[in-house]
């Protein structure tokens, strides 16, 4: 297995909310996403983000997934921050 680390500059001062796109069926909820090809492997990327611009960019894909798979999809905003652990410097 190959681990890919993307070293992009962080741009949010502090993450205060997280947006999640979740499908809903008789058994409950599950986070949706799509598969992308990275370094020769298919990787499932969940539709979870921490800023409104990214959330807005995911909306059309979430709506398409709902249509294509005949599923209800909810956009959920989680906004209670609790820092559980810290690693590194």
Secondary structure, 3 states (H helix, E strand, C coil): CCCCCCCCCCCCCCCCCEEEEEEEECCEEEECEEEEEECCEEEEEECEECCHHHHHHHHHHHHHHHHHHCCEEEEEEECCCCCCCCCCC
